[in-house]
Amino acid sequence: MSVDQASGDAAVRHLYGDAYSYVATGPRRNEDSTLDVLAVMSRTAPDPRGWARIDDPAQTPEGQRFPTYPFIIRPTEYVTPRLKEIDRESAENLLLALTEGGCTLANLQHFTESESELRAMARTIVERYGDAATCRTNVSMTGSAPGTLDFTLNSLEYSPMTHYTEDCGLVVMSDTEVGLFWTFNDL
């Protein structure tokens, strides 16, 4: 299914409009996709389609002084093993969990839409990257099958990528684009 800019932007703005988040997409230019992830984190890669971007950290005093804030730009050897591949359903659930701090599906209670309507928005976001897209996360809520996340678990573990005490994110990659969806929380 092809997603148009209006529906993609509407889904992003609705789901992340009240969150403290970073949502951005950049082009895939490197054989090592982690280099493209780092380019999007450092804000040096513009969205190839010009779609919606949310960058709340850039509006802070720290974000005004440090162009990569809140991300800590590290070598690919650090980042690559910390972004674990997950399946598409887990990625869609994670997009919903990232709508507020805490990385939990309890965040859905803050919306007036039904769960199925919110899931349709998450699917729209992932569909931008096509059927062959791969999804990775720094979140470890390992489900019963490899590559799945279990949001019924009470503990949240993640590999930090930012200056915040909690940062949870999703990377969606196609052959031509890399999308980042990140929320931050100081506990």
C-alpha positions as a Markdown table, in Angstrom:
| # | Residue | x | y | z |
|---|---|---|---|---|
| 1 | Met | 0.0 | 0.0 | 0.0 |
| 2 | Ser | 1.3 | 3.5 | -0.9 |
| 3 | Val | 1.0 | 6.2 | 1.7 |
| 4 | Asp | 0.6 | 9.8 | 0.6 |
| 5 | Gln | 2.1 | 12.8 | 2.4 |
| 6 | Ala | -1.2 | 14.1 | 3.8 |
| 7 | Ser | -2.0 | 10.8 | 5.6 |
| 8 | Gly | 1.6 | 10.2 | 6.7 |
| 9 | Asp | 2.0 | 13.7 | 8.1 |
| 10 | Ala | -1.4 | 13.6 | 9.8 |
| 11 | Ala | -0.6 | 10.3 | 11.5 |
| 12 | Val | 2.8 | 11.6 | 12.8 |
| 13 | Arg | 1.4 | 14.9 | 14.0 |
| 14 | His | -1.6 | 13.3 | 15.7 |
| 15 | Leu | 0.4 | 10.6 | 17.5 |
| 16 | Tyr | 3.4 | 12.7 | 18.5 |
| 17 | Gly | 1.9 | 16.2 | 18.8 |
| 18 | Asp | 1.8 | 16.1 | 22.6 |
| 19 | Ala | 4.9 | 14.0 | 23.1 |
| 20 | Tyr | 8.4 | 15.3 | 23.7 |
| 21 | Ser | 9.8 | 13.6 | 20.7 |
| 22 | Tyr | 12.1 | 13.5 | 17.6 |
| 23 | Val | 10.6 | 12.2 | 14.4 |
| 24 | Ala | 12.6 | 12.5 | 11.2 |
| 25 | Thr | 13.5 | 10.7 | 8.0 |
| 26 | Gly | 16.6 | 10.9 | 5.9 |
| 27 | Pro | 17.9 | 9.2 | 2.8 |
| 28 | Arg | 19.8 | 5.9 | 2.7 |
| 29 | Arg | 23.1 | 6.7 | 1.2 |
| 30 | Asn | 25.5 | 4.2 | 2.8 |
| 31 | Glu | 26.0 | 0.5 | 2.6 |
| 32 | Asp | 26.3 | 0.6 | 6.4 |
| 33 | Ser | 22.8 | 1.9 | 7.3 |
| 34 | Thr | 24.0 | 2.9 | 10.8 |
| 35 | Leu | 25.8 | 5.8 | 9.1 |
| 36 | Asp | 22.4 | 7.0 | 7.8 |
| 37 | Val | 20.9 | 6.6 | 11.2 |
| 38 | Leu | 23.6 | 8.8 | 12.7 |
| 39 | Ala | 23.1 | 11.4 | 10.0 |
| 40 | Val | 19.4 | 11.6 | 10.9 |
| 41 | Met | 20.3 | 11.8 | 14.6 |
| 42 | Ser | 22.7 | 14.7 | 13.9 |
| 43 | Arg | 20.1 | 16.5 | 11.7 |
| 44 | Thr | 22.4 | 16.5 | 8.7 |
| 45 | Ala | 20.0 | 14.5 | 6.5 |
| 46 | Pro | 16.9 | 16.2 | 5.2 |
| 47 | Asp | 13.8 | 14.2 | 4.5 |
| 48 | Pro | 14.0 | 13.2 | 0.9 |
| 49 | Arg | 10.2 | 13.8 | 0.5 |
| 50 | Gly | 9.9 | 16.8 | 2.7 |
| 51 | Trp | 7.3 | 15.2 | 5.0 |
| 52 | Ala | 6.5 | 16.1 | 8.6 |
| 53 | Arg | 9.4 | 16.3 | 11.1 |
| 54 | Ile | 9.0 | 16.8 | 14.9 |
| 55 | Asp | 12.0 | 18.0 | 16.7 |
| 56 | Asp | 11.1 | 19.1 | 20.2 |
| 57 | Pro | 14.7 | 18.9 | 21.6 |
| 58 | Ala | 15.9 | 21.4 | 19.0 |
| 59 | Gln | 13.7 | 24.0 | 20.7 |
| 60 | Thr | 15.4 | 23.7 | 24.1 |
| 61 | Pro | 18.4 | 25.9 | 25.2 |
| 62 | Glu | 20.6 | 22.8 | 24.9 |
| 63 | Gly | 19.2 | 22.1 | 21.4 |
| 64 | Gln | 20.0 | 25.7 | 20.4 |
| 65 | Arg | 23.6 | 25.3 | 21.5 |
| 66 | Phe | 24.4 | 21.7 | 20.4 |
| 67 | Pro | 23.2 | 20.7 | 16.9 |
| 68 | Thr | 23.0 | 16.9 | 17.8 |
| 69 | Tyr | 21.2 | 17.3 | 21.1 |
| 70 | Pro | 19.9 | 15.2 | 22.7 |
| 71 | Phe | 21.6 | 12.4 | 20.8 |
| 72 | Ile | 25.1 | 11.3 | 21.7 |
| 73 | Ile | 26.7 | 10.6 | 18.4 |
| 74 | Arg | 28.8 | 7.6 | 18.8 |
| 75 | Pro | 30.8 | 5.3 | 16.4 |
| 76 | Thr | 28.8 | 2.8 | 14.4 |
| 77 | Glu | 30.5 | 0.0 | 16.5 |
| 78 | Tyr | 28.6 | 1.3 | 19.5 |
| 79 | Val | 25.2 | 2.0 | 17.8 |
| 80 | Thr | 24.8 | -1.0 | 15.5 |
| 81 | Pro | 24.6 | -3.8 | 18.2 |
| 82 | Arg | 22.3 | -1.7 | 20.3 |
| 83 | Leu | 19.6 | -1.5 | 17.6 |
| 84 | Lys | 17.9 | -4.9 | 17.5 |
| 85 | Glu | 15.7 | -5.9 | 14.7 |
| 86 | Ile | 12.0 | -6.4 | 15.5 |
| 87 | Asp | 9.0 | -7.5 | 13.5 |
| 88 | Arg | 6.5 | -5.1 | 12.0 |
| 89 | Glu | 3.7 | -5.7 | 14.6 |
| 90 | Ser | 6.2 | -4.9 | 17.4 |
| 91 | Ala | 7.3 | -1.8 | 15.5 |
| 92 | Glu | 3.6 | -0.6 | 15.2 |
| 93 | Asn | 3.1 | -1.2 | 18.9 |
| 94 | Leu | 6.3 | 0.6 | 19.7 |
| 95 | Leu | 5.2 | 3.6 | 17.7 |
| 96 | Leu | 2.1 | 3.7 | 19.9 |
| 97 | Ala | 4.1 | 3.3 | 23.1 |
| 98 | Leu | 6.4 | 6.2 | 22.0 |
| 99 | Thr | 3.5 | 8.7 | 22.1 |
| 100 | Glu | 4.6 | 9.6 | 25.7 |
| 101 | Gly | 7.3 | 8.9 | 28.1 |
| 102 | Gly | 7.4 | 5.5 | 29.8 |
| 103 | Cys | 7.2 | 3.5 | 26.5 |
| 104 | Thr | 4.0 | 1.7 | 27.3 |
| 105 | Leu | 0.8 | 1.0 | 25.5 |
| 106 | Ala | -1.0 | 2.6 | 28.5 |
| 107 | Asn | -0.3 | 5.8 | 26.6 |
| 108 | Leu | -3.2 | 5.0 | 24.4 |
| 109 | Gln | -5.6 | 6.1 | 27.1 |
| 110 | His | -4.7 | 9.7 | 26.4 |
| 111 | Phe | -6.3 | 9.6 | 23.0 |
| 112 | Thr | -10.0 | 9.9 | 22.1 |
| 113 | Glu | -9.7 | 7.5 | 19.2 |
| 114 | Ser | -10.2 | 3.8 | 19.5 |
| 115 | Glu | -7.2 | 1.4 | 19.7 |
| 116 | Ser | -7.9 | 0.2 | 16.2 |
| 117 | Glu | -7.9 | 3.8 | 14.8 |
| 118 | Leu | -4.6 | 4.5 | 16.6 |
| 119 | Arg | -3.1 | 1.2 | 15.2 |
| 120 | Ala | -4.2 | 2.2 | 11.7 |
| 121 | Met | -2.2 | 5.5 | 12.2 |
| 122 | Ala | 0.9 | 3.5 | 13.3 |
| 123 | Arg | 0.5 | 1.2 | 10.2 |
| 124 | Thr | 0.3 | 4.3 | 8.0 |
| 125 | Ile | 3.6 | 5.5 | 9.4 |
| 126 | Val | 5.4 | 2.2 | 8.9 |
| 127 | Glu | 3.9 | 1.8 | 5.4 |
| 128 | Arg | 5.7 | 4.9 | 4.2 |
| 129 | Tyr | 8.8 | 2.8 | 4.1 |
| 130 | Gly | 7.3 | 0.0 | 2.1 |
| 131 | Asp | 6.7 | -3.7 | 2.6 |
| 132 | Ala | 10.3 | -4.7 | 2.6 |
| 133 | Ala | 11.3 | -2.2 | 5.4 |
| 134 | Thr | 13.2 | -3.4 | 8.4 |
| 135 | Cys | 12.6 | -2.1 | 11.9 |
| 136 | Arg | 15.1 | -1.8 | 14.8 |
| 137 | Thr | 14.9 | -0.5 | 18.3 |
| 138 | Asn | 17.1 | 0.3 | 21.3 |
| 139 | Val | 14.2 | -1.1 | 23.5 |
| 140 | Ser | 14.5 | -4.5 | 25.1 |
| 141 | Met | 11.1 | -5.9 | 26.1 |
| 142 | Thr | 11.8 | -9.3 | 24.5 |
| 143 | Gly | 8.7 | -11.3 | 23.6 |
| 144 | Ser | 8.3 | -15.0 | 23.4 |
| 145 | Ala | 9.4 | -15.1 | 19.8 |
| 146 | Pro | 12.7 | -13.7 | 18.4 |
| 147 | Gly | 12.3 | -10.1 | 17.1 |
| 148 | Thr | 9.2 | -9.3 | 19.1 |
| 149 | Leu | 8.5 | -6.9 | 21.9 |
| 150 | Asp | 6.2 | -7.8 | 24.8 |
| 151 | Phe | 4.4 | -4.7 | 26.2 |
| 152 | Thr | 2.8 | -6.6 | 29.0 |
| 153 | Leu | 6.2 | -6.8 | 30.8 |
| 154 | Asn | 6.6 | -4.4 | 33.7 |
| 155 | Ser | 10.2 | -3.7 | 33.2 |
| 156 | Leu | 11.6 | -1.4 | 30.5 |
| 157 | Glu | 15.2 | -1.8 | 29.3 |
| 158 | Tyr | 16.9 | 0.1 | 26.6 |
| 159 | Ser | 20.3 | 1.1 | 25.3 |
| 160 | Pro | 20.8 | 4.8 | 25.8 |
| 161 | Met | 21.4 | 6.9 | 22.7 |
| 162 | Thr | 20.8 | 10.4 | 24.3 |
| 163 | His | 21.5 | 12.6 | 27.3 |
| 164 | Tyr | 18.1 | 11.7 | 28.8 |
| 165 | Thr | 17.7 | 9.1 | 31.6 |
| 166 | Glu | 15.1 | 7.3 | 29.4 |
| 167 | Asp | 15.2 | 7.3 | 25.6 |
| 168 | Cys | 13.2 | 4.9 | 23.5 |
| 169 | Gly | 13.3 | 4.7 | 19.8 |
| 170 | Leu | 12.4 | 3.0 | 16.6 |
| 171 | Val | 14.3 | 3.0 | 13.3 |
| 172 | Val | 12.5 | 2.0 | 10.2 |
| 173 | Met | 14.6 | 1.4 | 7.1 |
| 174 | Ser | 13.9 | 0.9 | 3.5 |
| 175 | Asp | 16.3 | 0.7 | 0.6 |
| 176 | Thr | 16.0 | 4.5 | 0.1 |
| 177 | Glu | 15.0 | 6.0 | 3.5 |
| 178 | Val | 15.7 | 5.8 | 7.3 |
| 179 | Gly | 13.1 | 7.0 | 9.7 |
| 180 | Leu | 13.7 | 7.7 | 13.4 |
| 181 | Phe | 10.9 | 7.9 | 16.0 |
| 182 | Trp | 12.2 | 8.7 | 19.5 |
| 183 | Thr | 10.8 | 9.9 | 22.8 |
| 184 | Phe | 12.7 | 11.2 | 25.8 |
| 185 | Asn | 12.1 | 11.3 | 29.5 |
| 186 | Asp | 14.0 | 12.4 | 32.5 |
| 187 | Leu | 12.9 | 10.2 | 35.4 |
